[in-house]
Amino acid sequence: MSTESLSKDSLNTLSSLEAGGKTFHYYSLPKAADALGDLNRLPFSLKVLMENLLRNEDDSTVERKHIDAMVQWLKDRHSETEIQFRPARVLMQDFTGVPGVVDLAAMREAVKAAGKDPAMINPLSPVDLVIDHSVMVDKFGDPSAFKDNVAIEMERNQERYEFLRWGQQAFDNFRVVPPGTGICHQVNLEYLGKTVWQKDIEGKTIAYPDTLVGTDSHTTMINGLGILGWGVGGIEAEAAMLGQPVSMLIPEVIGFKITGKLREGITATDLVLTVTEMLRKKGVVGKFVEFYGDGLKDMPVADRATIANMAPEYGATCGFFPVDEQTISYMRLTGRDDAQLELVEAYAKAQGLWREPGHEPVYTDNLELDMGDVEASLAGPKRPQDRVALKNMKASFELLMETSEGPSEGRKANLESEGGGTAVGAQDAYFEHPSSQPLHMNGEQARLDPGAVVIAAITSCTNTSNPSVMMAAGLIAQKAVAKGLKTKPWVKTSLAPGSKVVTDYLRVGGFQDDLDELGFNLVGYGCTTCIGNSGPLPEEVEKAISDGDLTVASVLSGNRNFEGRVHPLVKTNWLASPPLVVAYALAGNVRLDLEKDPLGADQDGNPVYLKDLWPSQQEIAEAVEKVKTDMFRKEYAEVFDGDDTWKSIKVPESKVYEWSDKSTYIQHPPFFEGLKEEPEPIDDIKDANILALLGDSVTTDHISPAGSFKPDTPAGKYLQEHGVEPKDFNSYGSRRGNHEVMMRGTFANVRIRNEMLDGVEGGYTKFVPTGEQMAIYDAAMKYQEQGTPLVVVAGKEYGTGSSRDWAAKGTRLLGVKAVVAESYERIHRSNLIGMGVMPLQFPEGTDRKSLKLTGEETITIEGLSGEIKPGQTLTMTVKYKDGGTETCELKSRIDTANEAVYFKHGGILHYVVREMLRTA
């Protein structure tokens, strides 16, 4: 259903208001309260969902009982009721956007094959796709780095960009923000987001909350602007843009009360790492988090957005901040027009969506933080929720070395050392680590030690959207340069802001030259290091790491630091504020205590400490004052136009895409081949082999990595067979339009550990019939040849991390029928269903260890051949090598009736195509 017709409005809530000299109609929550009882203490985020139900009531997908369930939530503080949510719009980035458009093109092919008009496959909701994930840090530390990287990006991704240009002209309601503009979430925050949306329906201009779903988990950043949105898989997003509602249970809402103020020297990054740690410990997976309390009064939207951005890291569906004066101030600063500001304030106040001092909604549960307790922090070495206080970093890394490599005399001596990559001549003050490697770079003789910072990246929408931490980084650079400090030669430095506005205000602030001096030259506008596009390290550094099997570090101002994500050779990755990124580039090693040890020496040989460089809050505030509205208006005036290279891309004007067999980027996927009017019946899974036996916290990066890959991998071999040289491989993420590459990359992360093999890292498994070790893709193909179904067995938090539809698509194409895990992250669970893969959950007290699984067993799962219902119980029988069996019950993690329908159809897109053909 499209929302192009007015609601049934059984409660008679349609009202009007005046704003900006115009009359708007809206579905009034206070009027609904006249009939339903007081709704004022409903969480703000649920008020947004409540309005969505009122506006879309149709006695079919939205009934009166769904509205009543929202009222009942106030009494019970939770609900088991499934509702249908219709977001106002959809946001995509190019890594997930390209396969999304590939799917739309394939759906058009399926409709054409059925003898219908392919143009019926068309977005019904507005879609913005921002190309931000493709730029890689090939060049760095040079004034021409940005220009060179963009040129390489355009050449490397020519096929993908031609395809997106085709989509731009082929589909309605579909806009593309070209490369070199910014990161989708920062562009969304600074420009696309409206807080209140409007649409003309049946002669009335309807005002309603701006809401969205996005194909990137950090879509949640927009919640900092009072806009409810979260990440979904590309599969769900495609369905949403084609008019399908997002099916969800009314969520529990955790209230997070914020009081006090940050102390001198503490940043918004330190705050968000603390919040992330607290909420992960609390357990908020699948829940909304809503922030309230007097601490919000002076918290700018930039800080709120930093906290909201990392909702995936603390496990919540979203982290919501209500609308207030700070919202209006930010919208004014970023160049939204006065009429929009008037509408936002008038609408929010009329609907009870405006945060009032002292107002405390009813929540499922609460926790509280006094911001005065926050301390300088990083997070790592491989999970964003593992916060480490700055003062404990040295000890934390030393403990990591102890536990990962075992104690040694050299290590014990090293505990007393000051750490750091060390220039030759200083060894007399340093207990050299046994695995230290000589290093000759830039005319200097040095050595690379454990803990060496080999990547220091100011990157990611999380922090580069926040002027206070960016200006703080600039101030540190300015003071460091004035004292004659230099970045250590083994550190790969980069600056990749989320929008061009950042470049403008760093220049106006007078900081860009100093950042350049330290090697933090602009490398591109995009996600870069945060999503694995860190590019190669200098050859000398890579050789030293490999020769010594060194445990080295990256420090980045990002949100993700999972194993193998940033760079295959970098085993520890630490999230930090932009100013700390600069500090660690100067220090050169995480085995320094930055609160006590000097970062280096000034021109006179005197030690320089972090406290000597750290700017005051007053200095930062004065710098932030230089951020002006005209910067935003200038940079976003032609946001959809692109540069001359983008404009010169020629594409055919056709409804159906002209697939090329020669393309290694874009291929026609097999998902809709032989699609019949009715889905095939679902059978039980009988005598399946286990493809992979996995532990806890297996991320979507483990399942479908985004970064680079080597020539000897299945994906590398495929590309070489098709004439692509290793230097032109690009990344898995950029190849997501080609299922042949992506299915070969499934479970191919270099750090994944399959427990079927002893001590082996990487995408390998045991092919049980012969006992051979081989690549997971190769084994899956052998099983397919034999007609053997497959399952994957895993521990807790399966599928945590990025919204990555290929983690589900690749799983299906490998022939996996079901995943059996102890628990799931929300987006990946939904994506598996969206691709027709059954997510099953062990009962409490049962897991792969209690069942003594080795991976050589066969698995039978019964109960699928009957009616598929949400949350049903299925039976799994394990047959062991010795002929013995064990039986246990599994819970289906198909949680809603809609999900059951999608699964029966083999996936959500299959259902959409069939429905369109049925009603055409």
Buried (B, 14 or more C-beta within 10 A) or exposed (E): BEBEEBBBBEBEBBBEBEBEEEEBBBBBBBBBBEEBEEBBEBBBBBBBBBBBBBBBBEEEBBBEEBBEBBBBBBEEBBBEBBBBBBBBBBBBBBBBBBBBBBBBBBBBBBBBEBEBEBBBBBBBBBBBBBBBBBBBBBBBBEEEBBBBBBBBBBEBBEBBBBBBBBBBEBBEBBBBBBBBBBBBBBBBBBBBBBBBBBEEBEEBBBBBBBBBBBBBBBBBBBBBBBBBBBBBBBBBBBBBBBBBBBBBBBBBBBBBBBBBBBBEBBBBBBBBBBBBBBBBEBEBBBBBBBBBBEBBEEBBBBBBBBBBBBBBBBBBBBBBBBBBEBBBEBBBBBBBEEEBBBBBBBBBEBBBBBBEEEBEBBBBBBBEBEBEEBBBBBBBBBBBBBBBBBBBBBBBBBEBBBEEBEEEEEBEBBBEBBBBBBBEEEEEEBBBBBBBBEBEBEEEEBBBBBBBBBBBBBBBBBBBBBBBBBBBBBBBBBBBBEBEBBBBBBBBBBBBBBBBBBBBBBBBBEBBEBBBBBBBBBBBBBBBBBBBBBBBBBEBBBBBBEEBEBBBBBBBBBBBBBBBBBBBBBBBBBBBBBBBBBBBBBBBBBBBBBBEBBBBEBEEEEEBBBEBBBBEBEBBEBBBEBBBEEBBBBBBEEBEEBEEBBEEBEBEEEBBBEBEEEBBBBBBBEBBEEBEEEBEEBEBBBEBBBBBBBBBBBBBBBBBBBBBBEEEBBBBBBBBEBEBEEEEBBBBBBBBBBBBBBBBBBBBBBBBBBBBBEEBBBBBBBBBEEEEBBBBBBBBBBBBEEEBBBBBBBBBBBBBBBBBBBBBBBBBBBBBBBBBBBBBBBBBBBBBBBBBBBBBBBEEEBBBEEBEBBBBBBBBBBBBEEEBEBEBEBEBBBBBEEEEEBEBEBBBBBBBEBBBBBBBBBBBBBBBBBBBBEEE
